[in-house]
């Protein structure tokens, strides 16, 4: 039976045991260990450490061969004088990084061909982990450096993940504090033709904020899965929040639809998080007509606005839960903390930039008061399938 077949038939909590057996039979592996990234994205932690004597404790996600592979997403073959070679492999599913698989092999099996083959094994393991995670607490427990708050538990159970990759786009998110916040709102859905994206600020943190964002997220998903457009999704969510809280817990959010082939964007700005665009070396805040936050008043009517991306553009969404309601029209100046943070991190990859921006903002007085979420959307695009010239001229993004 193949590795894929063995993993599919294994009990959810015994994936690693099944994988070790397969790797021993197929590659003569002497050991195999799975290191999962913790919720704070700071350390790689071994699954079932009692069965993994080579990894008695966690390792840094910022150093060492395992950290290097996690950051670069490139496999690494280490061969030293001795009978053993070690292969480090990224475990990633559609851009969402889970951790690193570490396999010890006989030295003569440590070849580029074997590394490439094991890379496919690691990819298969990632998909198996995503399914198994629904049926056991083992992997989520492994990822914790300390206990989550109830609000944090709710947040991690509702948000879709930290990344999504498609043929023409890459999406990466990072938020802090990872173990206690609960007010973030983030969701996406991708098809061959479009990417639907929702980013929302939370009002405060803790369980009350988590309850607001959870209600809003499920209302949006319900509307989206029923086939409603962005205006319909905003309207249904607005009604759900107002019906529950009578305007006492409004939620600032931005709903976006990207045509993944052309870069055309449709957006509903409901008092939203700030939106920035990085084009080459130029950084600009995207000027949108802000409408009322969701759930502030009964029967609010929302309208869409239209933007356009060029190949290579990066959109950055910044959501901050400060404990205060958002004033309509409130915007941060381009030379404010967000603009400075983006300028310092624009050279980083889309995967690394969100975390760097979050850390920079958390160091500011306002950022230290609440949770911060940063999401980067990069559109690679197709040069031959760009929007027409008229759309380019009317969009807020200068050519």
N, C-alpha and C positions, 0 to 999 in steps of 0.2 A: 504494500500500500504506500502511496505517496505521503510526503509530509503534510500536505494539505488535507488529505483524507484522514490521517491520524489526528490532526488538530480538530477537524470537524467532529470526529467521533469521541473526542476526549471530554471528560467532565469539565465544566467551566473552571473549577478551582485546580484542575490538574493539567492545564495546558503546558506548563513548563516541564512537568515530569514526562508528558507525552513527547514533547519536543526533544528532550534530552535523549530519550530512547531512540528516536528516529535519527538524530545527529550521530549518535554512537554507531548505529548500523550503517548509515550511508557515508559518513565522513570520518569514521574512527575518532570522533571527538571524545576527549577525556573529561570535559566539563562544558556546561553552557549555563549562563546566568543572564537574567533579565533585570535591567535597571530601569525603573520608572521615574519620570520627572515628578517632583513634588508640586503641590498646588501653587507654591510661591515661585516656581521656576528657578530655584537656587541649588537644588541637590538632586542627584540620581540615587534612587533607593532600591535595594535588592528585593525582589519578590521572594517570600518564604526564606528569610535569611538563615534559619536553622538548617536548611538544606543547601545553603550556598556558602560554605566555609571560606571561599575565596573572596567573598564580599561581606565580611562580618559587620561592616558599617557603610554608611552612605558615602558617596564621593561627590565632589563639587561639579556643578554643571558648567563652571567657568574655567576649569583646568583639567589637566590630565588627558589621556587618550579618549576616555569615554566622554568627557566634556567637550573635547574637540569634535568628536563625531556628532554629538548632539547639536552643537552650534553650526557646523558646516554642512551637516546632512550628507557627508561623504564617508564611505566605509574606509577603514584603516586596518592594514595588515602589519602586525608587528612581529618581526623575526629577529631573534637574538641568538647568540651562541648557546646552543642547548637543544634538547629533543623536542621542544614545543614551540609552536607558532600561535599567536593570538589574533583573532579577527574581531574587530569592533564594527557593529552594523547599526545604522539608524532604524528605529521602528516607528514608522510614520504612515498615516493613512490620509490620503488626499490633502496633504499639507499640514495636518494636525500631528504634532510631534508627541509621541508617547514616551519614548525612552531609547535605550541602547541595548542590543543583544551582544553578549560577549561569549565567544566560542574559542576554546583551546583545542588545537589540532596537533597531530604529529608534524614535525618540521617539514617533512617532505610533502605534506598535503597543503602547506601554506603557500598557495599559488594565487595569482590574479584570477585564474579561472574558477578556483574554489571560492574565492571572495565574491565573485560575481554571482555564483550559484547561491551562496549563503545570503546574499542581498535579497534574492527572490524569496528565500525562506523567511527573512525578517519582515518583508512586506506581507506575506501570508499570515505571519504571527500577528501583525498589527490588526488585520481585519478580524482575526479570530478573537483578539482581545476586546475589540469593540462590541462583538456579540456577547462574549462571556461576561463582560462587565455588567450586563443587565441581570445576571443570575447569581452573582456572588459578590460579597463585599471585599474579597481578598485584595483586589487591585486598587480599589479606592482607599482601603486602609493603609496599604503600602505607601501611597502617595502623600501621606500626612506626616509632617514633622511634629505637629501637635494637634490638639482637638480643634475642630471647626465649631464656630458658633452655630446656633440653629438657623440664623439668617444665612450664614455662609453655606450651610448644607442645602438650604432651599435654592440658593442661587446656583450652585454647581449642578443641582438636579434639573434645573430648568434651562440653563444656557446651553447652546448647541456644541460648544467647544471653543477652541482658541484659533482655529485656522480652517480655511477651505481653499482649495486650489482647483482651477478650471483651465481649459485650453488657452484662454485669453486673459485670465485674471488670477491674482493671488490676494488672499484676504487673511490678515493676521491681527489678533487682538491680545491685549494684556491688561490686567486690572489689579489694583491693590487697594486696601489690604485683601489678600487672597483668602484668609481664613475667617474673617469676621464680617466683611461687608455683605450687603444683601440688596442694595438698591439699584444695581445695574440692570439695564434692559438691553439685550442683544439677541438677534436672531437673523437667520438667513435661509433662503431656499434657492437652489440653482437648478436650471434646466439647460437644454442645449441652446436656447435663445436668450435667456434672461437670468439676471441675478436680482432677487428681491432681498432687501436689507433693511433692518430696523435697529436703530441705536437710540437709547433713552437715558436721560439723567434720572437719578433717584432723588427724592426729597428726603434727606436724612439717611440714616442707616439703621441696621438692626431689623428685628422681625417686622415692625410696621411697614418699613420701606420694602422689605422682601414680599410682603403680602400684596402691596400695591403693584409692584413690578410683575409678580406672578399672575395676578388677575389681568393686567394689561397684555402680557405676553400671550396668554392663552386666548384672550379675545382676538388679538391680531392673527394668531394662527388659525383660529376658527374662521375668521373672515377670509383669510387668504386661501384656505383649503376649500372654502365654499365658492371660490372663483371671483370674489370681489376685487375691484381695482384698489389702488392706493387710497383714493378718497373714501371708498367704502370701508376699507380696513380702519382708517382713522376714525370714521364716523361711528362704527360699531364699538371700537375701543373707548372712544369718548363717552358713549352712552353707558357702557359697562362701568367705567370708573365713576361717572357722575351718579349713576343709580346706586352705587355702593357707598360713596363717600360724600355725595352732595356738594361737591366743589372743594372739600377740605384737603384733598390729597391729589392735586393735579400732577400730571407727568409730562415733562418736556421731552419730545421725541422727534426723530426724523425718520421718515419712511422713504425709501429710495428704490427705484427700479432702473437697472442698467441693462441696455441692449448689449450683450457681450460681443456681438459682431461689429457694431458701429460706434460704440462709445456714447450713444445718446442716453441721457439720463432724464427720468421723470422723478420729481421729488415733492413730498408734502412736508413742510416745515411747521411742526406744531410746537412753537417756542423752543426749538431744538437745541441739542448740543452744538458747540461751534464746529464748523466745517472749514477745512483748509485744503489748499491744493499746492502740491509741489510739482513744478514743471522745470526740469533741469535744475539750475541754481536758483530759480525764482520761487519765492514762497509768498502766497497771497491768501488772505481770508476770503472765503466765498460769501458774497453778499446775497442773502436770501430774504424774502419778505416773510418775517416771522408771523405766524398765526397763533391763536390761543393754544396753550397747553391742553393736552387731552384731559377731559374730566373736570375742567374748570367751570364751565357753564353747560346748561342743557341744550341739546340740539345745535351744537356748533357746526357750521358748514365749512368744510375745508376745500381748498383748490390746489391744483398742482402747478409746479414751475418746471422749467426745462433748462437743462445744462448740456454741455458736451465735453467729452474728454478727447484728448489726443493720445496717440500711442506713447507709452512711457510715463503718462501722468500718474501721480499718486494722490489720492484723497486721504485726508487724515481727519477722523472724527474724534472729538474730545468731549467726554461726558464726565461731569464732576458732581457728586452728591455732597452738597455743602450744608444741608440742613435748612436751607431757605428756599422759598418758592422763587421761580424765575420771573423776572419782570419782562413783559413783552417788549421786544426791541433791544434787550440787553445784549451787548456784543463786546467782545474784548478787542482792544486795539492791536494792530499787527505787530507793534513793538512791545507787546505785553509778554507775560511769562510763557504763554503757549508759543508765540512766534519765536521767542528766543530759544525755547527748547527744540523746536523743529529745525531751526537754523543749525543748532549744534549736532543734530542727529540725522540730517538729511542724507549724509553719505552712507548711512547704515542700510543693510538690506531690509526689505519689508518685514521679514521675520524678527529682526533684532530691534528695529526702530520703535515699535510700540512700548516695549519694556523700558527702553532708554528714556522716552518721553515721559512715561508715567513716573519714573524715578526722579526726573528733573522737576516735575510738577509737584510731587510729594514733598520736595524740599522747600517749596514756597509756603508762606503762612496760610494761604487759602487751601493749598493742596493738603497740608497736614491736618486740616479739620475734617476731612471726609474722604470717601472713596473716589478713585480716579480710574476711568476706563479710556483707553486709547485704541482705536482701530485704524489700520492702514489698508486701503484698497488700491492695488496697482493694476492698471489695465494695459496689457501689452498691445492688444488690438491687431487689426489687419490694415495695413496701409492702403490696400486696394478697395476697402469697404468702409471708408469713412463717411460720416454724414454729409449731406449736400452743403454747398457753400452758404446758402441762405441760413441754415441752422447754425453754422459756425459764426456768422456775423452777428446773430441775435443773442448768442449765448454769453453769459457773464464772463466766461473764460476767454481771455484775449488769445489770438493765435500766436 
